[in-house]
Amino acid sequence: MGIKMLVTCDTGFEKVLVNELEDIMKLNVLKVSSGRVFIEVLDKEDIVNVLRSRIANNVYILLHVEENVNDLEAIYRVVKGIDFASFIEPWQNFAIRPERIGKHNFTSIDIGRVAGQAVIDGYLESRGVRLKVDLDNPDVEVYVELNVDKLIVGLSLTRSSLHNRKYKLFAHPAGLKPTIAFALLKIADWVPGQPILDPMCGGGTIVIEAALASKGVEVPCIAIDYLDINILNKLCPECGTYLHSLCFKNYRDADRVFVGVDINPRFVEGAIVNAKNAGVDDVTLFLVGDLREVVPKLKSIEKEFGVEFHTAVFNPPYGHRMKPGSLGKLYEDAIRTLINHGFRTIIFITSATKVSEKVLANFNEIEVEKFKVIHSTLPSYVYRIRTR
Ligand SMILES: C[S@@+](CC[C@H](N)C(=O)[O-])C[C@H]1O[C@@H](n2cnc3c(N)ncnc32)[C@H](O)[C@@H]1O
């Protein structure tokens, strides 16, 4: 029997996450819901393989799923019935990490309190030991989510969402989550090593994620502080060696073909700091300027360097603090410039959907697909443009 896991991502990117995981390993997809992918992996080492996802936010080992849970008494009953003795040693402490989605007449704090009591009471009955709670630095984190009336109980393998990549010393005011940045690259059908241009790169997230994947830098190797290594070792003692080997085995050279452009020199400076911090300053290039001027120049010299750029991925401004009409012009100019200079796949994410639809209607020579997603808390679309 396989190991059941829950992997979370930003809403709208579930399918891309499944595709990514299927590229890494064989697995069974049990269910997909908003921002959540339930899977069954076949091998213990696949627990590490799931953590290799560049799109996943949080990863859990699933302990129990129960439907029709409507009140706190039911939560207590279900959680108390789970045997935690194989995951929590008598001398270890734990914390409940509660999550609540939907309308209920109680809060997530109530769920945490009731579920915590249930773990303590269940352990006391089965092992005769009263477990201690430590909310700040627990040995074991138990995830309890009530999703409308479905109760999901799991063990956290991630102590913090994996979108928190440590390289982001410079935080762009409208920076993209690295996990979304990589999802956009997947939507572009980009494969590691291929040149990529972000014509409005801000702090460089998309370019850096492309560079990291191309160099074979694995997420669990750079996010080791965010992982619960104790639980991982407990579930799979051989996983530590596998993880360690990944950090060396998959590392490879790449060419300097990951390019970002931004009109604001301060952001370009920040992108360079982030790239250096990520260890990809040798394969990235960040240029200051208006994309309308820089893209033609970049294309005029590409042959000299034996590189051809035909994929652009970006996250343009959404128009806050911009003059009326100027956002549409920027979008139109950006798409026109890219198409005129041979870009065949253009991906962008924006919450300015009305402006985007209006602009895209002005182009005949393209095919457009769109995917509804949530970016931060904003309903947005990812647009995939291909030239005919
Ligand atoms: C939403 S931000 C991109 C954030 C970026 N994806 C990140 O993760 O940090 C949009 C960026 O577009 C840049 N920008 C706006 N107009 C531009 C233009 N004409 N040419 C190049 N960059 C431009 C802005 O300076 C801003 O940094």
Ligand as a Chemical Component Dictionary entry (heavy atoms), coordinates in Angstrom:
data_LIG
# 
_chem_comp.id                   LIG 
_chem_comp.type                 NON-POLYMER 
_chem_comp.pdbx_formal_charge   0 
_chem_comp.three_letter_code    LIG 
# 
loop_
_chem_comp_atom.comp_id 
_chem_comp_atom.atom_id 
_chem_comp_atom.alt_atom_id 
_chem_comp_atom.type_symbol 
_chem_comp_atom.charge 
_chem_comp_atom.model_Cartn_x 
_chem_comp_atom.model_Cartn_y 
_chem_comp_atom.model_Cartn_z 
_chem_comp_atom.pdbx_ordinal 
LIG C1  C1  C 0  4.493  43.198 -10.811 1  
LIG S1  S1  S 1  6.111  43.739 -11.053 2  
LIG C2  C2  C 0  7.034  42.280 -11.399 3  
LIG C3  C3  C 0  7.417  41.565 -10.146 4  
LIG C4  C4  C 0  8.320  40.383 -10.391 5  
LIG N1  N1  N 0  7.662  39.321 -11.104 6  
LIG C5  C5  C 0  8.896  39.845 -9.078  7  
LIG O1  O1  O 0  8.607  38.703 -8.717  8  
LIG O2  O2  O -1 9.578  40.581 -8.372  9  
LIG C6  C6  C 0  6.063  44.538 -12.594 10 
LIG C7  C7  C 0  7.368  45.225 -12.977 11 
LIG O3  O3  O 0  7.241  45.791 -14.285 12 
LIG C8  C8  C 0  8.161  46.869 -14.363 13 
LIG N2  N2  N 0  7.840  47.680 -15.556 14 
LIG C9  C9  C 0  6.781  48.516 -15.741 15 
LIG N3  N3  N 0  6.826  49.073 -16.969 16 
LIG C10 C10 C 0  7.920  48.544 -17.594 17 
LIG C11 C11 C 0  8.499  48.734 -18.882 18 
LIG N4  N4  N 0  7.949  49.543 -19.785 19 
LIG N5  N5  N 0  9.612  48.041 -19.194 20 
LIG C12 C12 C 0  10.186 47.216 -18.274 21 
LIG N6  N6  N 0  9.686  47.023 -17.032 22 
LIG C13 C13 C 0  8.568  47.683 -16.699 23 
LIG C14 C14 C 0  7.977  47.560 -13.031 24 
LIG O4  O4  O 0  9.083  48.362 -12.708 25 
LIG C15 C15 C 0  7.778  46.378 -12.073 26 
LIG O5  O5  O 0  8.971  46.060 -11.403 27 
# 
loop_
_chem_comp_bond.comp_id 
_chem_comp_bond.atom_id_1 
_chem_comp_bond.atom_id_2 
_chem_comp_bond.value_order 
_chem_comp_bond.pdbx_ordinal 
LIG C1  S1  SING 1  
LIG S1  C2  SING 2  
LIG S1  C6  SING 3  
LIG C2  C3  SING 4  
LIG C3  C4  SING 5  
LIG C4  N1  SING 6  
LIG C4  C5  SING 7  
LIG C5  O1  DOUB 8  
LIG C5  O2  SING 9  
LIG C6  C7  SING 10 
LIG C7  O3  SING 11 
LIG C7  C15 SING 12 
LIG O3  C8  SING 13 
LIG C8  N2  SING 14 
LIG C8  C14 SING 15 
LIG N2  C9  SING 16 
LIG N2  C13 SING 17 
LIG C9  N3  DOUB 18 
LIG N3  C10 SING 19 
LIG C10 C11 SING 20 
LIG C10 C13 DOUB 21 
LIG C11 N4  SING 22 
LIG C11 N5  DOUB 23 
LIG N5  C12 SING 24 
LIG C12 N6  DOUB 25 
LIG N6  C13 SING 26 
LIG C14 O4  SING 27 
LIG C14 C15 SING 28 
LIG C15 O5  SING 29 
# 
